[in-house]
Amino acid sequence: MAEIKTEWITLKVADGTAMRAYVARPQSTAQHTGLLVYHEAFGVNPHIRDVTERFAREGYIAVAPELFHRTAPSFEAAYNNFELAMPHVRALTNQNLEADARAAYQWLHAEPGTQGQQIACVGFCMGGRVAFLTNAVLPVSAAISFYGGGIAPNPLGPGLLSRAGDLNAPQMLFWGGLDKHIGPEQTRMVTESLRAVGKPFVHVEFSDADHGFFCEARSSYNPSAARQAWALALTFLNIYTKR
């Protein structure tokens, strides 16, 4: 495992806003793959910072942008307080998220440590949707969505499946078979849409896992599924970004 260093940075977004981001990187001066890490509805909290650091120890320069920076800079909420997060989730727009993704991507692209290297993205829950969106608008080499709510149409919105044909890179999708927030009809719509447009994807369902199974701080944490998903995610990234 690589020794790492961490810091908070501030990025300028095209709409004139400023966005904080948490960065974790290997201390080595060698070239490293860049990785965008997108948070859940609960902000760049200890779990997301830990995940960002875990990727850095695997050799990635990882950056986790604060996607609520327009309505709640430095926002963090407890996992049992989704009501606190909802106004900020509802305030998000695809246009703003694309601008945020582009700002973080451009920062990674300009970093001396990633010059000439691939850039990928990974997101969790709400961030899983953002990873899918990023794959459609930026030339990433791989994208991973953990239980990405809102990729398929649902009562909260039309989803992103109209953008499936725009995906630039292979897409990995993790789902929990017990997830009541994202049922089998939604996951089926995602895979059928990707298959219809001929985009490469990996669909992984853990039958005994619930929503949020990767997060140790949640009651739905599933250690077995989390370990398997981590190994699969690293393999997927290694295949498509270490060429």
N, C-alpha and C positions, 0 to 999 in steps of 0.2 A: 504494500500500500504506500502511495506517495505521501510525503509530508505536504501539508497544505497551509495556505494563509487565506484569511477572509477579510472583507471590507464592505462597507456600504459606499455606493457611488450615486451620483445624481445624473440622470440622462435628460437631454433636451428632446422633446417630442415635437413633431412637425406642427401641431396646433398651438405651440407656444407654451405648453405646460411643462412642468418639471416632474420627473418620475424617479423616485428612489429605487435602487435595485441592490440586492445582496449578491455579492460575488465570492465564490470560493475557487481557488486555483492551486495547482501543484506549485511547490516552491521551485521546482526544476525550471531552468531557463530553456528547456527544449520546446519544440513546437507541440501544441496540443489541440485536439478537436474542441470546438466550441459547442456549448449546450445551453439552450434556453429552457428554464424550469418555470412552469406556470403553476401558480398556487390555487388552492381550493377557495371556497367562499370565505374562508377564515383568515385570509391574508398571508403575508410572508412570516408565518409564525414559527415557533421552534421546530415543528415537524418539517416544514418546507426548508428551513435553513439547514436542518440535519440532512435532508435528502440532497440538497445542493452540495453540502460538504462530502457526502458519500460519493457522489459522482466525481468530485474533485480528486478524491483519494484514488479513484480508478483512472485518473489521468486526463480528466476533462476540465476545461475552463468553463465553469458553470455560472450562469447569471439568472437570478430570480427577480424579475421586475414587479413592482407594486402596481397591480392593475386597477386598484381603487384610488389612484393618486389624485384624481379630479374631485372626488367627493369625500375621501377620508384618508389623507396621507398618513402613513405609518399604522394603518388599521390592522388590528388583530382581534379576534373574537374566540371565545371558548367554543368547543365543539358542540356543546349543548345549548348554544345561543344563536341558532340560525336566524332568528328574527332580527337580531342586530345587524346581520350581514345583508338581509334581503333588500333594503333600499339601495345599497351599493351595487348589488348584483343586477337589479332592475335598471339601474342607471347606465349600465354598460351598453355600448353600441358596437356593431361590427366595425364601423369606420374608425372609432377610437381605438379599438383593440388592434386593428391592423396597424395603426400609427404607432402604438406602443410596441408591438412586435417588431416593427421595422426599426424603431429607435434602438432596441436592445440588440437586434441582429447587426445593425450597422456598427454598434460599439464593439461587438465581438469580432466582426469582420476587420475592424481597424486595429484591434489589439495586436501588438508585435508577437505575442505568444501563439496566436492562431493564424498568422499569415500563411496563406496557401493551404490551410487545413479545411476540412469539412465542418459544417455547422448543422446541428440537429436540434430537435426540441422534444420536450416531454411535459405532460401536464396531468393534473389530478382533479377529478370531478369537474368543476367549472373550468379549470385549467386544461382538462382533457379536450374540451371543446375548443379552447384557444389554440391548442397544439394542432388540431385538425384545420382550423382556420389559417394558422401560420403556414401549414403545408400547402394551402391553396394560393397563398399570396407571396411567398418568399421561396427562394431556391435552396431550401434545406435538403439534406441528404437522407434524413430519416425523421419520422415523427412517431411519438408514442402517446397514446391517450389511455389513462387509467380511469375507468368508469366515467367516461365523458358525457355528462348530462347536457342535452341540448344539441347534440350532433343530429339526432333524428328529431322530427317534429314532435312537440309535446304541448300540453296546455299552456306553457309559458312562452312558446314561440315557434316559428316555422322551421327552425333547425338550419342545418348547413348542407343538406344533401344536394341542393342545387349546385353546390360548388365542388362536388365530388370529381367531376371531370377536369378540374383545375389542379388537382393534387400533383405536386412536383416530385414526390418521393414515396417510397414504400411506407405504409401506415400500419403500425401495430396497435391493436385494440384489446384492452383487458376489461373483462366484465365479471361481475359476481352473479352467480346463478340465483342467489337469494335476494338480489337487489330489487326492492319494491319501487324504487324511484325510476329505474330504467329497466323495464320489463322486456321479455323476449321479443315482443312485437317491435320494439324500438331497435334492439340489436340486430334483428333480422332485416329491418329496413336499411340499416347502415351497410351491412355486408352485401345485400342485394344491389344496393346503389353502386357500391364500389365494383362489384362483379360486372354490372351492366355497362360500366364505362371502361372496363378493362384495366383498372388500377391495381397494382400489387398491394396486398394487405395480409396481415396475420391477425386472426380472430382467436382469442383465448378466453374461454369461460371456465371459471372455477366453480363447480356446481355447489360446493358447500360454503361459498364465501358471500358476504353481503357487501353493500356499498361501503366504500372506505376501508376495504380489507387490508390495504397496504400500510395504514397509519397506526402506529403503536399507541397513540394517544386516544384512539377512538375505541368505544366498546365493541365495535364490529371488527376489530383487528383480528386477522386470521394468520398466525405465524407461518403455517405451511404454505398457504397461497402467496403470502408476501415473499417468502424466500424463493419460491419458484418463479414468481413474476420478476423479481430482481435479477435472477440468473438469465431469464429469457430476454429481459430488456437489455442487459449488458451484451449478450450475444448478438442481438438484433443491431444494436448500435455498432458493435465491432465489425459486423459484416458490411454495413453500408457506409461507415465513416472512416474506416481505417484502410482504405484502398490505396 
